[in-house]
């Protein structure tokens, strides 16, 4: 495979490079692209130094089989036709094409076959990677859906600085250092100071009072799961560096025993069960429930605090954590590419 990464110097671009090597993705040739600011930077990949090229209207993607884009929606919209012109499959990490009817929105544990639509001769050759919070939620919901249809979901997210990029992570670290030194904290990447604070505001507000981040969870979950599920979200930025957390309430078509739910999640691809209340109540220092500090750098979505909802007999609630840069972005994109490999070979 001949691979391209657009936005190679960003947090997700760097994670793409790392995971491609970790998973021994078949890559005969790799090209890296970025802005004029990052052009000329070199990164080591499979013992070779590869220099970032500037992405321009004259850039040719002839010979590229798969292109991963993680440089923002405006860049994806501007260059999508240019990237796919010679037959490359664009796996896009931005919000640019997610809700386009002719672009599949894919989480490989849920709807991998949808990705094949991008291989059709009359397709746009684009596959959209869902929003990070949607991926983390949907992987868990898919474990339950075959047992009982999920009617409604209420979710409160606890989203780390990594969701706003590498510069946002640095800003959080800088803010802590500045406050400790008695300095005024720098605020550029967030609406307010994030250090020692939480901000119930991610993305822009719509007319109905929800933010775009919250509306993404509603619309994207329905498209991925091919379901009439309704998701009501409140998305909150919290002062953690990496990995997003979600507190989730699910209303089912019919009630399920908690033991059945735990077993389904434990066996579900992309999930790991971290849930043992009996140990928590003992004197042991071990506290088996998901936390972002423990899940950073790991692939699976960890699920715990699973229990019946006291307010609704048909509902249950849980807490889940997933690494936003890995499963929420780079890993999911590479898993899509891995699924396509046998089909591209033909």
N, C-alpha and C positions, 0 to 999 in steps of 0.2 A: 504494500500500500504506500502511496505517496500522500503525505499528510501536511496540512497547513494549520497553524494556530494564529488567529487574529486577536490581538490583545495579549500577546505573549508575556509582557512585563507585569501585568496585573496579578492580583491574588489568585484568580481562577486560572489564568493562563499559566502561572507558575505551578499550580496544582495539576493542571493537565499534563505538563511536562513530567512531573513527578510520577503520576499514576500510569502514564503510558510506559514508563520504564519499569515500574513495579510489576505491572501486569504483563510485561513482555509483549506488548501490542506489536503486531507485525508491521514494521515501518521501514521501508527501503529508503525513503527520502523524506526529510522534514524541513519545512520552511516556516519561519517565524516572521510575523508582521506586527507592526505597531505604529504609533504616531511618530512624527518627526522628533519628538522629545526622547523616545526610547530607541529609535533607529540607531544602529551601530553598536548597541549593547550585545554582548555574547553570553550564551548560556550553554552549559555542558549537557549533552544528551547522548547517551550510549557511547561515552568516551570521545565524543566529537564536540568541538566548539562551534555553535551555530549562531550566526549574527542576525539580529533582528533587522528586517528590511522595512522601509517606510511604505505604508499602504497609501497608494495614490490612484487616481483615475486611470493611470496607464499600467497598473500592475496586472500581469496576466496570471491566471490560475490554470492554464493549460497543463494537462498531465496530473493535476491533483485529483485524488480519489475522494478524500474526505477532508472537509475544512471545519474546524471548530472555531466559532466566533464568540468572543467574550469581551467586546469593546464597547458595549452599550447599544441601545436600540437605534439611535440615529445613525451610527456607523453601519449597523446591520442593514438598515433600510437603504442606505446609500450604496452599499457595495454588494448586496445579495445577488443581483442579476449578473454582476461582473464575476462574482465568485463561482456561480453555477453555470456560466455561459458554455463552458466546454465539458459539462457533464459531472462536475464535482457535486457531491452531496454536502450541503451546508447543515451542520448541527449547531443551532443558534442558542446561546445562553441568555439572550436578552428577551425583553417583552414584546419585541417588534411584531412577531408573527403568531403568537400563541393562540389567539382567538380567530385567526383567519380560517375559514371553513375548509380551504384546500391545503392546509398545512397540518400535519399530524402533531399532536402534543403527547409526548411519550414518557412514561415511566416503565422501564423494562420489566419490572416485577408485576406490572398490571396489564399493559396493553402493547406488548412488543410488536405484534403483527401490524399495528397501525403504522409503524415506521416504514413498512414495505411500500406503502403508497407513494413514498418519495422516490422510489426507483422506477415508477412508471414513466414511459417515454413522454407523456403529455403533462407530467407533474412539474411543479416549480423546483423540485429537488431540494426542498427545505424541510427539516425536522426541527420542531421547537422543543427546547428544554423547559420544563415548567418552572415556576417560581419556587425558590428554595423551601419556603414554609409549606407550600402545597405538596411538594414531593415528600417531605418528612411526614406530613399528615396522611397522605394518600396511601403510602406503603403500609401503614398500620391499618387503615380502614379496609384495605383489600383483604387482609387476613380474616376479617369478620364478615364481609359482605356475602360470601357464599353460604354462610350459616343462617343469616337473617338480614334482610334488606335494611340498610341504614337510611332512615328517613330524614333525620335532622342532626346537625352537629353544631355545637357551640364551642368556640375555641378562643382562648387567650394565649397569645404568643409572648415569648420572652426572647427577643432577637438580639444577638450579639453584634458587636461593632463590625465584625467581619462581613456582615450583610451589606455594608456600605462601602466595602473595598479596603485595600491595604492602607490607604491614607487615613481612613476612618479609624482603623485599628491603632495606627500610630498616634492619631489625635487623642484617643482615649488614654494611651500611655503617657503622652505629654501632659494631659490635663491633670492626671494624678501627681506627676512630678512637679508641675507648676503649683498646684495647691499646697503640696507638702512644703515647698520652698517659699510659700507666702506670696506667690505671684498670681496675677489675674490669668485664669485659664483661657487658652485659645479656643474659639468656637467658630469652625468653618464648615465642617462636614455634617453637623447635626443642627436641629432647630434650637437646641439649648445645650447647656453643659451636660454631658453624659456622666462624667465621673461623679460618684456618690449620688446618682440620680437615676430615675427611669423616665422615659419620654413616650407618652401614648400617641405617637405620631410618626408613621413611616409612610413615605410617599405623599403625594398631594391629596387634598380632600376633594371628594365629589360633592354634588349638590345635595345628596341625601345624608351627608354627615359621615359616611364611611370614607376611608382612604382607599387609594388605588390598590395598595397592598392587601387590604381586607377584601376588596371586591375580586381580586385575583383568586383568592382562596375559594370564593363562591363559584365563579365561572370555570376556573381551570379544573377543579375537582370533578365537576359534572362532565366535562369533556373527556378527561382521562378515563374515568370509570364508566362512561356511557350510562349515566345514572341521572335520576331526577333528585338526587340528594341536595339538601339545602344546608349551606354552611354560613353561619354568622360568626364573624371574627372581630376581635379587638387586638390589634397588633401593637406591641410595645417594645421599644428599644431599651435594653438593659446594659449595665456596664460590665459585661463579660467580653472577652476578646474573640472567642470562637465557639461555634456550635449553638444552634437555636433550640429552645425548649418550648413546649406547648402543653397547656392544660386543656384537656378535651372532654366534652360531654357528648355522648352518642345516644340518640333515640332510635331504637330498633323496631322493625315491623312486629317481631315477637320477642319476648324476653329470652335471654340465654343465661345459663348458669355461669358464674364467674370462672369456675374450673375449666369449662369448655372454652371460654374466651382466652384464658391464660395459655391453654394448650395450643390453640390456633395461632396465637401470636408467637409462641415459642417455635413453632414449626414453619412459620411464614418466611419466605425468602426476603432478605433485606432487613429483617427484624431480629432483635435479640431481647429475651425476657430478662429484666433486672428487677425482680419483684419478690420479696420475701418478708412480709411484715412481722412474722414470728421472730426473726432474728433481730429486727430493729427493736423489739420490745425487751430483748434480753440485754445483759450487761456488755455484750460484745461490742467492740468499737466498729465492727463492720455494719454499714448501713446500706443495704442493697436496694437502692433506687437510682434512677438515672440523674446524672448531673452533667452540665456542660464541660466542667473541668476534666471529667473522666472520659468523655466521648470525643474530645478534640483529636483529630487525626485518625479516627476510626471510620470504617465503612458503614456498618449497620446502624439502623435507628433503634435506640434502646427504649424499652417500654416498661413502665412500672406504675405503682400506686393504682393498680386496677381494682375497681370496687363498684358495687351497685350504687346507682344514683338514688339518694334518699328522697328526692323530690319526684321521681318518675320510675315506676315499676318496670317500664320497658327500656330503661336507659342504664348505661354504665359510664364510668368516667376513668380516665387514665392520664398519666404524665409521660411525655416522650421527649427524647433529645436526639438530635442528629447534627453531624458536622455540616454546616451550611456550605463550606467550600468544597467538601468532598461529595457526599451523597446529594447535597442540595444544589450542586452545580457540576463540577468537573467529572466526578465518578459517574453520575447519571448519564452524561454526554458520552463518555467512553463506553459505558455498557450498551448504549444504543448502537454505537459503531461496531462493537463486538457482535451484536446480534445481526447486523447487516453483512458482516464479513463473508459468510458462506454464499449469500445471495449476490454480492458484488463479484465474487470469484467466477460466477456463471455469466 
